[in-house]
Amino acid sequence: MLVNGLAQGATRTEDALLSCFTDDPEGAVPITPMTKAGYGSWLAAQPARVRAWLAASGFTVKEGASALIPGPGGRLERVLVATEEGDAHATFGALAAALPAGIYRLDGPADTEAAAVGWGLGAYRFTRYRAGEGTGPVLLWPSAEARAPAERAVAATWLVRDLINTPASDLGPRELAQAAREVAGAHGAAFRVIAGDKLLKANYPAVHAVGRGSPREPRVVDFAWRGSRAGERAPKVTLVGKGVCFDTGGLDLKPAAGMQLMKKDMGGAAQVLGLAKMVMEADLPLRLRVLVGAVENSVSGDAMRPLDVIRTRKGLTVEVGNTDAEGRLVLADLLCEGDSERPDLLVDCATLTGAARVALGAELPALFGNDDELAESLLAVAQRASDPLWRLPLWRPYRGQLESKVADLSSTSSKPHGGAISAALFLAEFVSASTPWLHLDIMAWNPTSRPAHPEGGEAMGMRALYALIAERIVPAKFRRGRRRRMKNSPR
């Protein structure tokens, strides 16, 4: 159990999954996927009452459309759902949120894994602070082959959402570290936490500088795991997460509106924990390392100040351009450490910049990378997984905007534009050019509810990253090591 019953750890996830899926088929109402091509012949074979009902209800086979068909006694007999050129996650996510309580089963051709994932995503509810939530619809688990990957994806997403949705009063650096401990402990990973002033001795000075202004000590979480089939030379994947449990902006204090959602500023850390959970539960044949900087950016007499100069783990000095640009300082130390082992893949996830949201909106995370082939592969699997990303460039000409007159570099750009790019360029200073690196700048929040994505905390790009690791990194690194850097990478 997490500290103070935060999210009730794995137990909460397992119980919640049991509440929206079942193994018992008795009395299950069929959900029939329908395409335009198949609708005519299917309709012609139905009783007159069904044809009349569908005509009266105005059902047409268009994306997202569904119809509840009553039986002779008035009980629900069948659910018809249009799947024509639709996103199965959104289609079945909408059903999970809208259907009346009962047991349902898939009937007919459908991507059963995608349907189950969509159902699980749509069925999510954050219930820690609310009692009396009614029982919702329940879906019969698909085949064993589809169930395992669907269960991994749903459980990991619910963990991420739970962590992000929990307010900072109950989720500070200590509690986030404990959540990481539970994820690691469930799979026998070697785990350690470095806290408070010990960060200085361990050479994490930038993490310490960001978190020292809070009475809740900053922490670095570090755990390592190896799959049961992974040998000494198995590919190494390192995941880095920004875990700012609340961001006031520091002495460059945010306005009230800007501070409203800052409990979600640890969304990157939550996402790498969810991704690590998926990797370990699948027992992928690789070596995994996870690094999380768990801090709170607060206002106090000990908080870092604008134009302070901070020495980083890499030895580079950084002039603090704005204390509200703290996440990149946390990531700088962690990326340096992760890069030191020259992993086959280095990934960081962070709620890093508002500029990425201005450019792409809340639903589309920004992707940066120093390896063209790797980035394009991620975009391809992201599209297939209905977990979209959009690539932005590491545009080298903007690197000069990070120059400082008193330090090796500034934490912020001297120009008001391209903030997501300049932040990514700052991070690139702490990653070797030869290390394949992906950086996701995510919102980690749904401002409004949409099918399969209820309002609140969200995993963004996590399922895509898992697919990349499972389908490309694990097998490809055993047979070839060719890499291609993007033309405008910073080195």
C-alpha atoms as one frame of an Amber mdcrd trajectory, in Angstrom:
protein
   0.000   0.000   0.000   1.275   3.449  -0.843   2.039   5.937   1.931  -1.180
   7.198   3.568  -3.172   4.854   1.350  -2.324   7.001  -1.656  -3.635   4.765
  -4.373  -3.669   1.433  -2.553  -0.874   0.269  -4.832  -1.321  -2.819  -6.973
  -4.359  -3.874  -4.940  -6.326  -0.839  -6.079  -5.456  -1.537  -9.706  -6.356
  -5.213  -9.504  -9.655  -4.547  -7.731 -10.566  -1.807 -10.193  -9.801  -4.009
 -13.189 -12.007  -6.708 -11.722 -14.804  -4.165 -11.500 -14.888  -3.512 -15.255
 -13.820  -6.923 -16.629 -15.006 -10.421 -15.840 -14.286 -14.062 -16.651 -17.930
 -15.110 -16.192 -19.880 -15.162 -19.487 -23.262 -15.939 -17.938 -25.936 -13.553
 -19.152 -23.502 -11.431 -21.142 -25.079  -9.099 -23.692 -23.322  -9.247 -27.071
 -21.650  -6.123 -28.460 -21.678  -6.477 -32.236 -19.155  -4.374 -34.195 -20.592
  -3.209 -37.501 -19.169  -1.821 -40.729 -21.047  -0.206 -43.607 -20.155  -3.101
 -45.874 -21.639  -5.677 -43.533 -24.630  -3.765 -42.202 -27.070  -4.474 -45.020
 -26.743  -8.260 -44.944 -26.752  -8.318 -41.149 -29.888  -6.168 -40.979 -31.712
  -8.289 -43.556 -31.231 -11.365 -41.351 -32.766  -9.725 -38.262 -36.379 -10.022
 -37.068 -38.804  -7.311 -38.157 -38.866  -5.807 -34.651 -35.090  -5.236 -34.741
 -35.244  -3.640 -38.189 -38.091  -1.410 -37.050 -36.268  -0.412 -33.871 -33.088
   0.548 -35.684 -35.043   2.515 -38.278 -36.956   4.374 -35.561 -33.804   5.128
 -33.600 -32.048   6.498 -36.681 -28.986   4.287 -36.338 -26.404   4.701 -39.098
 -22.984   3.125 -39.402 -20.778   6.124 -38.686 -17.867   6.535 -36.309 -18.932
   6.326 -32.672 -22.576   5.456 -33.361 -24.209   2.755 -31.241 -27.645   1.345
 -30.662 -29.122  -0.573 -27.728 -31.500  -3.194 -29.082 -34.190  -4.475 -26.699
 -35.381  -8.078 -26.708 -38.989  -9.295 -26.754 -39.330  -8.855 -22.997 -37.857
  -5.351 -22.969 -34.476  -6.459 -21.643 -31.342  -5.407 -23.471 -30.646  -8.007
 -26.131 -27.735  -6.588 -28.089 -25.511  -3.533 -28.501 -24.675  -2.517 -32.050
 -21.590  -0.322 -32.473 -20.178   1.221 -35.635 -16.508   0.524 -36.171 -16.194
   1.954 -39.690 -12.749   3.582 -39.923 -12.963   4.323 -36.227 -10.496   4.256
 -33.361 -11.309   1.077 -31.453  -9.971   2.611 -28.245 -12.325   5.576 -28.530
 -15.281   3.451 -29.683 -15.129   0.966 -26.829 -13.994   3.580 -24.338 -17.182
   5.494 -25.042 -19.255   2.338 -24.507 -17.604   1.658 -21.153 -18.644   5.123
 -19.992 -22.169   5.075 -21.437 -23.651   1.578 -21.289 -25.956   0.622 -18.426
 -24.700  -1.690 -15.715 -24.463  -5.289 -16.843 -22.129  -7.863 -18.373 -21.151
  -7.561 -22.036 -19.109  -9.592 -24.504 -17.590  -8.935 -27.906 -19.526 -10.602
 -30.712 -18.120 -10.666 -34.213 -14.938  -9.396 -35.853 -13.005  -6.797 -33.896
  -9.511  -6.048 -32.702 -10.136  -7.622 -29.318  -6.973  -6.261 -27.711  -7.712
  -2.696 -28.815 -11.349  -3.079 -27.772 -10.365  -4.283 -24.300  -7.793  -1.506
 -23.895 -10.346   1.083 -24.979 -12.928  -0.357 -22.604 -10.481  -0.234 -19.708
  -9.407   3.324 -20.496 -13.011   4.488 -20.694 -14.036   2.695 -17.504 -11.465
   4.501 -15.344 -12.727   6.513 -12.371 -10.663   8.279  -9.710 -12.509   7.279
  -6.554 -10.038   7.921  -3.726 -11.979  10.867  -2.336 -15.504   9.866  -3.350
 -17.709   7.129  -1.953 -20.819   5.518  -3.324 -19.802   5.203  -6.971 -22.279
   2.869  -8.682 -21.371  -0.300 -10.547 -20.696   0.267 -14.214 -20.777  -2.054
 -17.208 -18.469  -5.078 -17.205 -16.791  -6.641 -20.241 -15.978 -10.307 -20.628
 -12.217 -10.598 -21.022 -11.128 -11.431 -24.595  -8.958 -14.416 -25.450  -5.902
 -15.117 -23.329  -3.666 -13.949 -26.167  -5.316 -10.515 -26.211  -5.977 -10.305
 -22.487  -2.395 -10.157 -21.227  -1.260  -7.120 -23.272  -4.586  -5.350 -22.714
  -4.387  -5.909 -18.978  -0.826  -4.541 -18.869  -1.774  -1.413 -20.780  -4.904
  -0.693 -18.757  -3.313  -1.364 -15.361  -0.320   0.850 -16.170  -2.546   3.666
 -17.440  -4.712   3.538 -14.332  -1.603   3.710 -12.157  -0.389   6.786 -14.047
  -3.794   8.454 -13.818  -4.136   7.696 -10.112  -0.746   9.199  -9.325  -1.369
  12.364 -11.348  -4.897  12.858 -10.005  -3.796  12.614  -6.379  -3.351  16.114
  -4.907   0.038  17.281  -3.713  -1.164  17.200  -0.101  -1.128  13.398  -0.367
   1.553  12.976  -3.022   4.833  14.688  -2.227   8.360  13.543  -3.029   8.289
  10.916  -0.265   5.002   9.416  -1.454   6.069   9.428  -5.097   9.250   7.597
  -4.117   7.140   5.079  -2.227   4.945   4.539  -5.279   8.105   3.822  -7.268
   9.252   1.428  -4.556   6.010  -0.539  -4.922   6.340  -0.786  -8.698   9.954
  -1.914  -8.378   9.297  -4.264  -5.467   6.478  -6.071  -7.263   9.039  -7.324
  -9.790  12.135  -7.769  -7.652  13.985  -4.730  -8.962  16.991  -3.402  -7.041
  15.790  -0.121  -5.538  17.323   2.855  -3.768  16.403   6.428  -2.849  18.782
   9.326  -2.212  17.131  12.119  -0.215  17.793  15.597   1.109  21.378  16.806
   1.539  22.648  13.341   0.632  21.902  14.377  -2.951  24.861  16.754  -2.780
  27.204  14.025  -1.609  25.871  11.748  -4.364  26.439  14.525  -6.952  22.857
  15.427  -7.829  23.276  19.175  -7.204  20.645  20.419  -9.651  17.949  18.128
  -8.225  18.860  19.360  -4.757  18.776  23.015  -5.836  15.252  22.699  -7.210
  13.850  20.876  -4.181  15.704  22.467  -1.271  13.156  25.271  -0.893  10.481
  22.830   0.265  10.248  21.277   3.744   9.559  18.011   1.890  13.007  16.731
   1.008  13.892  16.193  -2.668  14.705  12.674  -3.733  16.262  10.711  -6.569
  14.660   7.326  -7.153  16.885   4.778  -8.879  15.907   1.195  -9.612  17.219
  -1.489 -11.940  15.677  -4.705 -13.256  16.648  -7.479 -15.649  14.226  -9.733
 -17.511  14.409 -13.446 -16.799  15.606 -14.092 -20.368  18.051 -11.182 -20.453
  21.745 -11.927 -20.439  24.661  -9.659 -19.610  24.608  -8.184 -23.114  20.850
  -7.724 -23.403  19.800  -4.264 -24.589  19.702  -1.613 -21.901  16.793   0.831
 -21.665  16.902   3.758 -19.248  13.783   5.757 -18.385  13.968   9.203 -16.804
  10.976  11.034 -15.292  10.366  14.556 -14.066   8.634  14.234 -10.691   7.852
  17.788  -9.576   5.030  16.967  -7.171   3.907  20.594  -7.062   5.292  23.578
  -8.913   4.643  27.025  -7.479   7.110  28.489  -9.948   9.506  29.183  -7.082
  10.482  32.797  -6.554   9.278  33.473 -10.112   5.865  32.652  -8.697   3.138
  31.426 -11.028  -0.194  33.296 -11.102  -3.158  31.464  -9.572  -4.438  30.228
 -12.939  -1.013  28.878 -13.857  -0.668  27.082 -10.531  -4.123  25.472 -10.624
  -3.077  22.153 -12.174   0.474  21.931 -10.877  -0.209  18.733  -8.983   0.214
  17.157 -12.433   3.804  18.372 -12.813   5.008  14.925 -11.768   3.215  13.380
 -14.780   6.481  12.444 -16.478   7.586  10.447 -13.443   4.192   8.755 -13.255
   4.467   7.824 -16.918   7.908   6.215 -16.665   6.668   4.208 -13.664   3.713
   3.009 -15.734   6.003   2.151 -18.638   8.414   0.311 -16.348   5.471  -1.635
 -14.944   4.478  -2.726 -18.462   8.023  -3.755 -19.361   8.540  -5.771 -16.193
   5.135  -7.457 -16.284   5.813  -8.550 -19.868   9.247  -9.829 -18.773  10.894
  -8.303 -21.829  14.447  -9.591 -22.370  16.297  -6.401 -21.532  18.021  -4.535
 -18.756  15.917  -1.683 -17.394  16.886   1.293 -15.287  14.504   3.961 -14.003
  15.552   7.368 -12.637  13.009   9.765 -11.138  13.635  13.167  -9.618  10.941
  13.664  -6.951  10.882  17.277  -5.762   8.600  20.160  -4.872   9.378  23.604
  -6.291   8.449  25.910  -3.420   8.936  29.453  -2.176  11.112  29.865   0.905
  14.231  31.572   2.170  16.241  28.610   0.917  14.722  28.472  -2.568  16.940
  28.951  -5.598  16.918  32.464  -7.033  16.891  33.901 -10.549  20.459  34.212
 -11.884  21.844  31.773  -9.325  24.518  29.570 -10.885  24.116  25.849 -10.296
  26.702  23.179 -10.979  25.196  20.056 -12.522  26.180  16.406 -12.264  27.938
  16.676 -15.617  30.078  19.518 -14.310  28.457  22.136 -16.515  27.359  25.295
 -14.737  23.861  26.630 -15.380  22.589  30.150 -14.773  18.982  30.037 -13.568
  17.065  32.124 -16.072  13.725  31.554 -14.382  12.942  29.489 -11.290   9.765
  28.275 -13.011  11.915  26.411 -15.547  12.914  23.920 -12.881  12.036  20.613
 -14.531  14.899  20.777 -16.997  17.351  21.189 -14.108  16.035  18.019 -12.473
  16.264  16.146 -15.769  19.782  17.432 -16.450  21.277  15.499 -13.537  19.215
  12.386 -14.257  19.952  12.342 -17.983  23.655  12.723 -17.261  23.557   9.705
 -14.964  21.431   7.666 -17.350  23.704   8.516 -20.261  26.810   7.474 -18.324
  25.999   3.803 -18.912  25.520   4.328 -22.672  22.133   2.614 -22.851  20.667
   1.327 -26.110  17.751   3.668 -25.519  17.439   6.660 -23.203  13.920   8.099
 -22.776  12.720  10.992 -20.680   9.115  12.031 -20.087   8.217  15.408 -18.624
   5.497  18.005 -18.339   8.187  20.400 -19.424   6.893  23.416 -21.321   3.735
  25.379 -21.947   5.245  26.159 -25.350   4.647  22.561 -26.462   0.974  22.950
 -25.567   0.769  26.236 -27.476   2.264  24.541 -30.532   0.364  21.250 -30.441
  -2.524  21.584 -28.000  -3.275  19.516 -24.933  -3.893  16.172 -26.655  -0.740
  15.855 -28.755   2.620  15.379 -26.991   5.785  16.771 -28.519   8.518  14.298
 -29.433  12.183  15.183 -29.784  15.020  12.804 -30.586  18.606  12.633 -31.809
  18.081   9.525 -33.947  15.909   9.909 -37.059  15.211   6.233 -37.586  14.276
   5.687 -33.966  11.976   8.709 -33.850  10.217   7.693 -37.055   9.730   4.184
 -35.686   8.117   5.611 -32.564   5.771   7.766 -34.621   4.743   4.720 -36.646
   3.907   2.563 -33.643   2.212   5.529 -31.954  -0.210   5.820 -34.838  -0.929
   2.107 -34.740  -1.459   2.179 -30.970  -3.792   5.223 -31.129  -1.334   6.948
 -28.806  -0.315   9.920 -30.941   2.875  11.972 -30.864   4.184  14.772 -33.076
   7.853  15.333 -33.737   9.477  18.735 -33.291  13.095  19.455 -34.296  16.195
  19.781 -32.189  16.981  22.894 -34.212  20.681  23.603 -33.738  20.593  27.302
 -34.697  18.552  27.963 -31.541  21.334  26.596 -29.332  22.947  30.040 -29.173
  19.890  31.324 -27.316  21.009  29.294 -24.290  24.331  31.105 -23.914  25.132
  32.741 -20.576  27.731  35.418 -19.855  28.580  33.961 -16.435  27.990  30.189
 -16.770  28.344  27.400 -19.321  24.711  27.860 -20.326  21.434  29.411 -19.234
  18.449  27.342 -18.216  16.166  29.482 -20.394  16.285  30.933 -23.876  17.087
  34.579 -24.541  14.220  34.645 -27.070  10.479  34.379 -26.378   9.713  31.859
 -29.123  10.340  28.140 -29.639  10.319  27.366 -25.932   9.785  23.622 -26.321
  12.723  23.415 -28.720  15.085  25.434 -26.543  14.146  23.293 -23.534  14.904
  20.128 -25.517  18.212  21.630 -26.667  19.081  22.312 -23.034  18.440  18.656
 -22.173  20.500  17.535 -25.169  23.555  19.097 -23.528  23.439  16.275 -20.976
  23.126  13.389 -23.453  25.955  12.011 -25.571  25.465  12.291 -29.320  25.989
   8.529 -29.637  23.226   7.629 -27.168  19.828   7.087 -28.853  17.598   9.521
 -26.957  13.889  10.365 -27.042  12.321  13.250 -25.139   8.531  13.495 -24.658
   7.105  16.853 -23.594   3.604  15.917 -22.423   0.533  17.597 -20.943  -0.289
  14.532 -18.759  -3.815  15.866 -18.373  -7.131  15.777 -20.228  -8.754  19.225
 -19.835 -12.119  17.747 -20.865 -13.478  14.224 -21.163 -13.491  12.430 -24.496
 -13.969   8.747 -25.359 -11.418   6.581 -23.482  -9.868   9.716 -21.976 -11.783
  11.032 -18.954 -10.946  14.478 -17.641  -7.904  14.408 -15.367  -4.485  12.798
 -15.312  -3.379  10.926 -18.410  -0.605   8.734 -19.792   0.489  10.181 -23.135
   2.818   8.239 -25.382   3.348   5.469 -22.824   1.745   2.690 -24.872   3.630
   3.892 -27.943   6.940   3.762 -26.083   6.169   0.258 -24.850   5.404  -0.884
 -28.406   8.672   0.630 -29.638  10.671  -1.136 -26.935   8.896  -4.479 -27.385
   8.877  -4.501 -31.180  12.102  -2.749 -32.127  14.568  -2.267 -29.300  14.514
  -5.777 -27.902  15.010  -7.717 -31.160  16.792  -5.102 -33.278  19.660  -4.456
 -30.904  20.657  -8.112 -31.024  21.243  -8.032 -34.766  22.354  -4.537 -35.713
  23.561  -1.360 -34.108  23.314   1.131 -36.953  22.148   4.552 -35.846  21.447
   7.728 -37.748  21.430  11.121 -36.068  19.113  13.844 -37.268  20.695  16.488
 -39.497  20.126  19.320 -37.064  21.030  17.597 -33.817  23.036  19.800 -31.467
  26.274  17.880 -32.080
